[in-house]
């Protein structure tokens, strides 16, 4: 914060998301920063995963609290699941007849938990509501109107553009557009996780360009110093992680690339993986004669990602730009890698090209979905230990000096302070 305005302490902020808090690190960072700044922070986050429920326990002693946990999917009762099925079925029928004219229908069609978020958020009094995901945007707008409060929206992605531009997804895109076009103009501010996402929202909905708050992480998660190389048991090593391992993330390209790289690297993939995906990836690895160099790792809590990443030589961001959003979004991976002190191999999509300008000594680009290009980039970085050590030191320095939540949270705190002061300061 710049210190020119004073925080109105004690104001209540309610953050609403469609995910477990443990699956939404951006929500946790936001809640931590705001509660430490003196606000009373509550979160509404659903339950739908046993793993997520267990991981949520790590937040029991934070300054903020989860005040409502609407259950849907496997975590809901049988009666609740039947209601959910009926609600979604009727919404789809209504969409086919009247389109998105009815906001009630749009909310029901948006996400299984969306109507439950509306009900839970309306019961929670706050001075400012912050939504993550379109399903929560409707909830905070409706609750803010009821409680004469402000509401804001944090766009982790360009949600309308996160779906493929195919006929079977057109209805879902229209639902998102209906909700966002109705409620975004009323936001006291909109934030976005990447400059490209901010611009997409401004262009699509003719709103003021959202502020950018990057998906960076606290410096306390980082190793204390850079190291010249990783210490994975089998190396050289390339690391990738996500909540789930799947298609359209450039991983098949990476498997083929390690078979062509002279440095003969090992590829480590962390995340939940279905049997069919694993079988497909292993078939590619077997075909390329690198099955012994493909490794699957289990999911781990978000606050461990930097320490775990630091064990490997380089990190991979291989997005292929399969959707409009994937071309312009910056995932949290590259920021995790930099804070961990490992350089980033990035596909040459628009967002990655722009990002490299800000971390040029720690990023190496390769042609999108091009195994030969990736293999050459791998060898360029891993084939020269001095270069690898330089890039790892540069990555760690970027993480410490620029790409970290200790610095970035100031943008959030300034914005929240500004809108609350405008409404409540005498």
C-alpha positions in Angstrom: 0.0 0.0 0.0 1.2 3.5 -0.7 0.2 4.9 2.7 -1.8 7.9 1.3 -5.1 6.4 2.5 -5.8 4.7 5.8 -7.5 1.3 6.0 -11.0 1.4 7.5 -10.3 -1.5 9.9 -12.9 -4.1 10.7 -14.8 -4.0 7.4 -16.1 -7.4 6.4 -15.0 -9.0 3.2 -16.6 -12.3 1.9 -14.7 -14.2 -0.8 -16.8 -16.7 -2.8 -15.4 -19.5 -5.0 -16.7 -22.7 -6.7 -13.7 -24.7 -5.5 -12.3 -26.0 -2.3 -10.1 -23.4 -0.8 -7.2 -25.9 -1.0 -7.7 -26.1 -4.7 -7.8 -22.4 -5.2 -4.5 -20.9 -4.0 -5.4 -17.5 -5.4 -8.3 -17.3 -2.9 -6.1 -18.4 0.0 -3.5 -15.7 -0.8 -6.2 -13.1 -1.1 -7.8 -14.1 2.2 -4.4 -14.1 4.0 -3.4 -10.7 2.7 -6.8 -9.0 3.5 -7.1 -10.5 7.0 -3.6 -9.5 7.9 -4.4 -6.0 6.7 -7.1 -5.8 9.3 -10.2 -6.9 7.5 -12.7 -9.5 8.7 -12.5 -12.1 6.0 -14.8 -15.0 5.4 -14.9 -17.5 2.6 -17.7 -19.5 1.0 -16.2 -22.5 -0.7 -18.0 -25.8 -1.5 -17.2 -29.4 -0.7 -17.1 -31.9 -3.5 -13.8 -33.8 -3.0 -12.6 -35.9 -0.1 -9.0 -35.0 -1.0 -9.9 -31.3 -1.0 -11.8 -31.6 2.3 -8.7 -33.1 4.0 -6.4 -30.4 2.5 -8.8 -27.7 3.7 -7.9 -28.6 7.3 -4.6 -26.9 6.9 -6.5 -23.5 7.0 -8.3 -24.1 10.3 -6.1 -21.7 12.2 -5.8 -18.8 9.7 -7.2 -15.4 10.6 -10.0 -15.9 8.1 -12.7 -18.6 8.3 -14.8 -20.7 5.9 -18.4 -19.8 6.8 -20.3 -22.0 4.4 -19.4 -25.2 2.5 -22.3 -26.0 0.0 -22.0 -29.7 -0.9 -22.5 -31.0 -4.5 -21.4 -34.0 -6.4 -20.0 -36.9 -4.5 -20.0 -35.0 -1.2 -23.8 -34.2 -1.3 -26.5 -36.4 0.1 -28.5 -38.6 -2.3 -31.5 -36.3 -2.1 -29.3 -33.2 -2.8 -27.7 -35.0 -5.8 -31.2 -35.8 -7.2 -32.2 -32.1 -6.8 -28.9 -31.1 -8.5 -29.6 -33.4 -11.4 -33.2 -32.2 -11.8 -32.1 -28.6 -11.6 -29.4 -29.0 -14.2 -31.7 -31.0 -16.5 -34.5 -28.4 -16.3 -32.0 -25.6 -16.9 -30.7 -27.3 -20.1 -34.3 -27.8 -21.3 -35.1 -24.2 -20.6 -31.9 -23.0 -22.4 -33.0 -24.9 -25.5 -36.4 -23.1 -25.4 -35.8 -19.6 -24.2 -32.0 -19.2 -24.3 -30.3 -17.2 -21.6 -33.1 -14.6 -21.1 -33.8 -15.9 -17.6 -30.9 -15.2 -15.1 -32.3 -18.0 -12.9 -31.9 -20.4 -15.7 -28.4 -19.1 -16.6 -27.2 -19.5 -13.0 -28.6 -23.1 -12.8 -26.9 -24.0 -16.1 -23.6 -22.3 -15.2 -22.3 -24.8 -12.6 -23.9 -27.4 -10.3 -23.0 -25.3 -7.2 -24.0 -21.9 -8.6 -27.5 -21.8 -7.1 -26.1 -23.0 -3.7 -23.5 -20.3 -3.8 -26.3 -17.7 -4.3 -28.2 -19.0 -1.4 -25.2 -19.2 0.9 -23.8 -15.8 0.0 -27.1 -14.0 0.5 -27.1 -15.2 4.1 -23.6 -13.8 4.7 -23.5 -10.1 5.5 -20.4 -8.2 4.2 -19.2 -4.8 3.1 -17.3 -6.2 0.1 -17.9 -9.5 -1.8 -15.2 -10.9 -4.1 -16.1 -13.6 -6.6 -13.9 -16.1 -8.2 -15.4 -17.8 -11.3 -18.7 -16.8 -13.1 -20.7 -19.1 -10.8 -19.7 -17.0 -7.8 -20.1 -13.7 -9.7 -23.8 -14.0 -9.7 -23.8 -14.9 -6.1 -21.8 -11.9 -4.9 -23.8 -9.5 -7.1 -27.1 -10.7 -5.7 -25.8 -10.7 -2.1 -24.3 -7.2 -2.5 -27.6 -5.8 -3.7 -29.4 -7.4 -0.6 -26.8 -6.0 1.9 -26.2 -2.6 0.2 -22.5 -3.6 -0.3 -19.8 -3.6 -2.9 -18.8 -6.5 -5.1 -15.7 -7.3 -7.2 -14.6 -10.1 -9.6 -11.2 -11.8 -9.9 -10.7 -13.4 -13.3 -8.3 -16.2 -13.0 -9.0 -17.0 -16.7 -10.9 -15.5 -19.5 -13.7 -17.8 -18.7 -15.8 -17.4 -21.9 -12.7 -18.1 -23.9 -11.7 -21.2 -21.8 -14.1 -23.3 -23.8 -13.4 -24.5 -27.4 -15.1 -22.6 -30.2 -17.2 -25.5 -31.3 -21.0 -25.9 -31.6 -21.3 -28.2 -28.6 -19.8 -25.6 -26.3 -21.8 -22.6 -27.6 -24.6 -22.9 -25.1 -22.1 -22.9 -22.1 -20.3 -19.9 -23.6 -23.6 -18.0 -23.9 -24.4 -18.8 -20.2 -21.0 -17.4 -19.1 -21.5 -14.3 -21.3 -25.0 -13.8 -19.9 -23.8 -13.7 -16.3 -20.6 -11.7 -16.9 -22.3 -9.1 -19.1 -25.1 -8.6 -16.5 -22.8 -8.3 -13.4 -19.4 -7.1 -14.5 -20.5 -3.5 -15.1 -21.6 -3.3 -11.4 -18.3 -4.4 -10.0 -16.4 -1.9 -7.9 -13.3 -3.4 -9.5 -12.3 -6.3 -11.7 -8.9 -8.0 -11.4 -7.2 -10.5 -13.7 -4.4 -13.0 -13.4 -2.6 -11.9 -16.6 -2.5 -8.8 -18.8 -4.0 -10.7 -21.8 -7.0 -11.8 -19.7 -7.5 -8.2 -18.5 -7.5 -6.9 -22.1 -9.9 -9.7 -23.2 -12.4 -8.7 -20.5 -12.1 -5.0 -21.4 -12.6 -5.7 -25.1 -15.4 -8.2 -24.7 -17.6 -6.3 -22.1 -16.5 -2.7 -22.7 -15.5 -2.3 -19.1 -12.5 -0.5 -17.7 -9.4 -2.6 -18.1 -9.1 -4.8 -15.1 -6.1 -4.5 -12.8 -3.5 -7.3 -13.2 -2.7 -9.4 -10.1 -0.3 -12.1 -11.1 -0.5 -15.7 -9.8 2.6 -15.4 -7.7 3.4 -17.0 -4.3 4.9 -15.9 -1.0 8.7 -15.8 -0.7 8.5 -18.0 2.4 7.7 -20.9 0.1 11.0 -20.5 -1.8 14.3 -22.2 -1.1 16.7 -20.0 0.9 19.2 -19.8 -2.0 19.6 -20.9 -5.6 21.4 -24.2 -6.5 23.4 -24.8 -9.7 21.3 -27.9 -10.6 18.5 -30.1 -9.4 19.0 -33.2 -7.3 16.3 -35.5 -8.6 17.3 -39.2 -8.2 17.1 -39.6 -12.0 18.2 -36.8 -14.2 18.7 -34.5 -16.0 15.1 -33.6 -15.0 12.2 -31.7 -16.4 9.2 -31.0 -14.1 5.5 -30.2 -14.7 2.6 -30.1 -12.3 -1.1 -29.3 -12.1 -4.1 -30.5 -10.2 -4.8 -33.0 -13.0 -2.6 -34.4 -15.8 -4.4 -34.3 -19.1 -4.4 -33.6 -22.8 -4.0 -30.2 -24.6 -1.2 -29.1 -22.2 1.7 -30.0 -24.4 2.7 -33.1 -22.5 2.6 -35.5 -25.4 5.0 -33.2 -27.2 7.2 -33.2 -24.1 7.3 -37.0 -24.1 8.4 -37.1 -27.7 10.9 -34.3 -27.1 12.8 -36.1 -24.4 13.3 -39.0 -26.8 15.0 -36.7 -29.3 17.1 -34.6 -26.8 20.7 -35.6 -26.7 20.8 -34.9 -23.0 18.4 -37.8 -22.4 16.3 -36.0 -19.7 13.6 -37.5 -17.5 10.1 -36.0 -17.5 8.3 -35.8 -14.1 4.6 -35.1 -14.1 2.8 -34.3 -10.9 -1.0 -34.4 -10.5 -4.0 -36.6 -10.4 -4.2 -38.8 -13.5 -6.9 -41.0 -14.9 -6.1 -44.5 -16.0 -6.9 -43.7 -19.6 -4.6 -40.7 -19.7 -1.8 -42.5 -18.0 -2.1 -45.4 -20.5 -2.1 -43.0 -23.4 1.0 -41.2 -22.2 2.8 -44.4 -21.4 2.0 -45.7 -24.9 3.6 -42.7 -26.5 6.6 -43.1 -24.2 6.9 -46.8 -25.1 6.7 -46.0 -28.8 9.5 -43.4 -28.3 11.5 -45.8 -26.2 11.5 -43.5 -23.1 9.1 -45.3 -20.8 11.8 -45.5 -18.2 12.2 -41.7 -18.3 8.5 -40.8 -17.8 7.5 -40.5 -14.1 4.1 -39.8 -12.5 4.1 -38.1 -9.1 1.1 -37.7 -6.8 -0.7 -34.5 -6.0 0.7 -32.4 -3.1 -0.6 -29.4 -1.1 -0.2 -26.1 -3.0 2.2 -24.6 -0.3 4.7 -27.3 -1.1 4.9 -26.7 -4.8 8.0 -24.4 -4.7 10.1 -26.7 -2.5 9.2 -29.7 -4.6 9.9 -27.9 -7.9 13.3 -26.9 -6.7 14.4 -30.5 -6.8 14.3 -30.6 -10.6 16.6 -29.0 -13.2 14.0 -27.0 -15.2 10.2 -26.5 -15.3 7.9 -26.9 -18.3 5.0 -24.6 -19.4 4.0 -26.3 -22.6 0.6 -24.8 -23.3 -0.5 -25.3 -26.9 -3.1 -22.5 -27.0 -6.0 -24.9 -27.5 -8.5 -22.2 -26.6 -8.6 -18.5 -26.7 -7.9 -18.3 -23.0 -5.0 -20.7 -23.2 -3.3 -18.3 -25.6 -3.5 -15.3 -23.3 -3.4 -16.8 -19.8 -0.4 -17.1 -17.5 -0.8 -20.2 -15.3 0.8 -20.3 -11.8 3.5 -22.7 -13.1 6.0 -20.2 -14.3 5.8 -18.2 -11.1 6.2 -21.4 -9.0 9.3 -22.3 -11.0 10.9 -18.9 -10.7 10.3 -18.8 -6.9 11.7 -22.3 -6.7 14.8 -21.1 -8.6 14.4 -23.2 -11.7 14.4 -21.9 -15.3 11.3 -22.3 -17.4 10.9 -23.9 -20.8 7.9 -22.1 -22.4 5.9 -22.7 -25.5 5.8 -19.8 -27.9 2.2 -18.7 -27.3 1.3 -15.0 -27.0 1.3 -14.8 -23.2 4.6 -16.6 -22.9 6.3 -14.5 -25.4 5.2 -11.4 -23.6 6.2 -12.8 -20.2 9.7 -13.7 -21.3 10.5 -10.0 -21.7 10.2 -9.7 -18.0 12.3 -12.7 -17.1 14.6 -13.1 -20.1 17.5 -14.7 -18.3 15.4 -17.5 -16.9 13.0 -18.4 -19.8 13.7 -20.4 -22.9 11.0 -20.5 -25.6 10.2 -23.3 -28.1 7.8 -23.6 -31.0 4.3 -24.6 -29.9 3.7 -28.3 -29.9 6.9 -28.9 -31.8 8.9 -31.8 -30.3 12.1 -31.1 -32.3 12.1 -27.5 -31.2 11.5 -28.5 -27.5 14.3 -31.1 -27.8 16.7 -28.4 -29.0 15.7 -26.0 -26.2 16.1 -28.8 -23.6 19.6 -29.5 -24.9 20.4 -25.8 -25.0 19.6 -25.4 -21.3 20.5 -28.8 -19.9 23.5 -29.5 -22.1 25.6 -26.7 -20.6 25.9 -26.8 -16.8 27.2 -23.3 -16.6 24.2 -22.0 -18.5 21.9 -24.1 -16.3 23.4 -22.7 -13.2 23.2 -19.1 -14.5 19.5 -19.5 -15.5 18.7 -21.1 -12.1 20.3 -18.2 -10.2 18.4 -15.8 -12.5 15.1 -17.6 -11.9 15.6 -17.4 -8.1 16.5 -13.7 -8.3 13.4 -12.9 -10.3 11.3 -14.8 -7.8 12.8 -12.9 -4.9 12.8 -9.5 -6.4 9.8 -9.3 -8.6 7.5 -12.3 -9.0 6.3 -13.0 -5.4 3.2 -12.4 -3.4 5.0 -10.3 -0.8 5.2 -7.6 -3.5 2.1 -8.4 -5.6 -0.4 -8.3 -2.8 0.1 -4.5 -2.5 -1.9 -4.1 -5.8 -4.8 -6.0 -4.2 -4.6 -4.2 -0.9 -4.5 -0.8 -2.6 -7.5 -1.5 -4.7 -9.6 -2.9 -1.8 -8.6 0.1 0.4 -9.6 2.5 -2.4 -13.1 1.2 -3.1 -13.9 0.8 0.6 -12.7 4.2 1.5 -14.8 5.7 -1.4 -17.9 4.1 0.0 -17.5 4.3 3.7 -15.0 7.0 4.6 -16.7 10.0 6.1 
